[in-house]
Amino acid sequence: MGWWQVDADTVARSRFVVSSYAEVFASLKLLHSGAGAHPGEVGWLRAHRPDYRALLAADPVARELVRVGLGREWIADFLTPTPRDGEGWEEALVRVRGVSGEAARAHLRTAAGGGELPGLLARDDLGERAARVLEWVWEETVRPYWGRRRRVLEADVAARTAQVSEGGWAAVLDSLRPGTRWLGESRFQVNLHEYPPRDVSGAELVFVPVTPRAGWVSWEERERSGGGERGRFAVVYPCVGVLAGVEQGGAGAAGAALEALMGAGRARVLVLLGVPLTTTQLVAVTGMALGSVGRHLRVLLDAGLVERRRVGRAVRYSRTGVGDAVVGAGGR
């Protein structure tokens, strides 16, 4: 397994960041795999994957670049620049576009497990080629939905932040994605791959949600200090699974049975409350009016399917054990 040595101060200073570039790269991974995890992703793939495949068919260099770059166990590093504070989509893309051919090929060889690269990749414009593909993914498949996706990601960040306040960082790190786990003794498992541990004490540590079911780690190293590695390290993780399904409407992971039982809107609210959310966050994620969300919450509260708790000035709603059972049965 791969793990990082992280001191208490580094964890305490860590934070969540929303990155449009990470969302685009996660979408590229989903387009390339073609495997949707829920109805929302399946519908999105149905709408956009044929054009994506046509794009690569018309550009053999881009096809090989993406195929090799999205390695089985390791992604070519230049494709995943670590998010920076206040950095927009275009600024992150500049970093990809500006990579030298030599550096890009070195990263691609690592992603390929050290094997020989296809002859088509023996060129110096690999950063530019990658940027063109990513620009297409942004313009055609992410930008039209970005307003809704950003609200979903912000809701996930708010829910995770509340989880830190209530249960501490260990509970959050255990639940980010398969393979992440707080091991104790200042050790944070970041994936299941067999890579040497890294001491990231003293570095900036950020957690970045994306709506597709994707995840990776990245870093931007700087000078060493006190035995640790100064720089910026990021863990990209899929936001709460059911949140990612709302783009196409419906209850997403809950399925048609739950919708038929209580109606699409109420079912969607119940599914989303697998993590604590405020009414404001529910409005942002679902697109429903505040009054509609309030009515659904009142019915669910009266039925004992959700509960509410005050955290500071905010009131957060979450499912009860009965609500979990109803969602589980409805998703079968």
N, C-alpha and C positions, 0 to 999 in steps of 0.2 A: 504494500500500500504506500501511497505518497502522503507524507505529512510534513507540516511546518512547525517549527518551534516558535511559539508566540508568547511573549511575556504579557503580564496583566495590563500594563500601560498601553501596549499596542492594541490589545483587544478593546480596552476602554475607549480609545480614541477612534476606533474603526467606525465606519458609517455606511449607510446605504446610498447608492447613486443610481439614478436613471440615465441610461445612455442610449441614444438613438442609434449609434453605430453598433453597439452590442445587439440591439434588436434586429438590425439589418443582417448582421453575420449569423445570428441564430436562425433567421428566416432563410438565409442561403443554405444552411445545414439542413433545414427541414425540406426545402425544395429539392435538394440533392438526394436525400434519402427517400422522399416520397411516402413516408410512413406517418400518417396522422395519428395522434394519440387520442383524439376525441372528435366529435362531430364538427366542432368549429375548425379544427385543423384540416379535417378531411374536405370540408367545403372550400376552404381557402386553397388547398392543393388542387382541387378540381378546377378552380377558376384560373390558376396561374401556372401550374406545372407544365402544361403543354407548351406555353410560350417560352418558359425557361429551357426546356429541352430543345426547342427550336433554336434558341439563342446559342447554346453550346454546339449544336450540330453545325451551325454556320461558322463557328470559330474553333477549329481543332486545338489551337494553342490554349484558349481559355478552357476548353473541355479538359485537357490534360492538367492544366494548372489547378483547377478546382478539384479534380479527382485525386491528385497527389497531395494537394494542400490540406484536404480534409482527411488526414490519415486515420487509420483505425484506432490508434492509441494516442497519437500526438498530432496536433494541428500545427501547420507551419506558423512560426511565431509572428512573422510580419503581417499575417492576416488578422491577428487579434491584438492590436495596440491597446495597452492598458488605459482605461478611461481616465481623463484628467478633469480637474475641477473646471466647470464652466465651458468645457470643450463641446462645440457643436458637431453635427454630422460632417460638415464640409472640412472642418479642421482635422478631424480624425482621418478622413479619407486622404488628406494631403500627406499624412505620415505613411500611409500604405503606398501611395503613388510615388513617394520619394525614395523608396528603398532601392538600393543598388541591385543590379542583376546578380552580382556575386553573393551578396547577403541573402537574397531571395532563394537562390539555388541551395545555399547552405541550409536554410530553414526547411526547404522542400526535401532535401536528402534526409534530414532528421525525421520528418513526417513519414518518409518512405521506409524508415527503418535502416537507413544507411545504404540502401541499394542504389543502383544506377538510375539516373533520371531519363525519361524519354527524350529523344533528340530534339523534339519540338520545344523543349524548355531551355535549350542552350542559346539564350538570347538575353539582352540587357534591359528589355522593356517589360519585365514580368510584373513589376509594381503597377505600371500603367494598365496592363492587361487585367490585373486583378481589380483595380479601381473601376474599370469600365463595367465589369460584371456586377460589382457591388452597387454602382450607380443605378444600373438597371433594376436590381432588386429593390432599391429604395424607391425609385420613381414609380415602378409598376406594381409592386406588391406590398409595400409597407406605408409609403406616404399617404395613400388614400385612406388608410385606417389609423394613422398615427395619433390623431386626437383621442380616439377611444382607447387605443393601446396605452398611450401615456397615462390616462386616467386609471387604467387597470394596474399598471406598474406602480403608480403612486399609492393606490389603495393597498397593494401588497407591501410596500415600504412602510406605510402607516401601521399595518397589522403586525409586521415583524418588529417594528419599534416598540409597539405595545407589548409584544411578547417578551422583549428584552426587559422592559420595566417590571413585568409580572413574574417572569421565571428565570431571568438572567441569560447571559450569552450562550451558556452551554446548551440550553434547550433550543435556541435558534440555530446554532451550528449543527446540531444533530438532525435538524429537519430541512435543511436547505435543499439537498438533492441526494439521491442514492450515492453513497460513498463518502459523504461528509459526516464527520463525527468528532465530538470533543473527547479526546482520549485521556484527559487528565494530565497532570504534571506539565502544563503549558504546551501540550501537543495537540495540534489540530489536524485531523486527517482530511485531506482535500480531495482525494480520489482513491480508486482501488488499484491504480497502477503501481508497479514496483520501481519507484524512483528514489534516489537518495534523499534523506530529509534535508530541509533548508531552515536556517535560522533567520527568521524575518523580524526578530525583535528590533524595535526602534523604527521600522518602516511604516509607511502609510498602508493601511489595509482597508479595502472597500469591497462591498458586496453589491452585485449588480443583477437585478432581476430582468428576465426576458419572458415574453409570453409563449414562444414555442418550447417544447419539451427538450431543451438543450442546455448544456453547461460546459464550462471549461475554466481553466485558470490562466492568468497572464501576469507578467511583471515587467517593470521598467526599473532596472537597477541603476544605482548611483554609487557614491563613494561609500566604502565600508566604515563603520564606526563601532568601536567597542565589541568587535567580534560578530556583530549582526550585519545585516545587509540593508543599508539605507536605500530607499527607493519607494516604489509604489507597487503593491501587489493586489490583485483582484481575483475574486471568486465570482464567476457568473453562474447563476442558477435559474431554473424555471420558476416563475411565480406560481402561486397556489394554483394547482391544476385546473380547478373549476373556473377560476377567473379567466383563464385563457380561452374558454369556450364561449364567452358571451358575445364575441364579435359577430357570430352568425345568428345570434338570437337564441331563444329557447333556454332550457335548463342545462344544456351542455352535458356534463357527466351524469346528471340525474336520469336522463332518458325519458322516453315518451310516457312511460307508465306513471311517473310522478307528476308530469304535466297533466295527464288525464285525471289524476286524483284531485289535485288542488288548483289547477290552472297554471299556465306558463309563468306568469309573473311571480306568483307566490312560491312556486317550485324553485325558480331561479334564486330568489332571496334566501330560501332555506339552504340551498346548495352552497351559496357563497358564504354562509355563516359557519362554514367549517373552520374559519379563522375569525377572531373578533373584529367587527367592523362597526363604524358609526353610521348613522343614517346618511350623513353627508357623503361618506365613502360609497355606500350602497347606491345613492343617486348617481354618483360619478361613474360607477362601474356598469350599472344596468341601463342608464339613460332614462329611467322612469322618473316621473314627477315626485317631488317630496311627499305630497299627499298620498300617492299610491304606495310608496314605500312604507309610510307610516301605517296605512291600513293593513298591509300585508304583515307587518311586524306585530300589530295588535292581535290579529287572528292567530299567528304562530305563538305568541306569548300565552294567549288564553288556552291554546291547545297543549301547552307544555313542551313544545318542540324547540323553542329558543328561550334564552334567559338574557338578562341585561345586567351590566355591572358598571359602576362609575369608576373611571380611572382618571384621577385629577379632575379636570373640568369636562372631560368627554364621557359620554355614555356609550359603551360598546355592547353590541349584541353578538351572541354566539349560540351554536346549537347545544341542546342538552343531549344526554345519552339517548333519550327517546328519539330526538330529531336525527341523531346519527343513524339509528336503526331504520328510521323511515327512509332516509336517503339511500342507505345501503340496500334496502329491499327494492326501492324504486329503480336502482341502477342495474339490477340483474337482468 
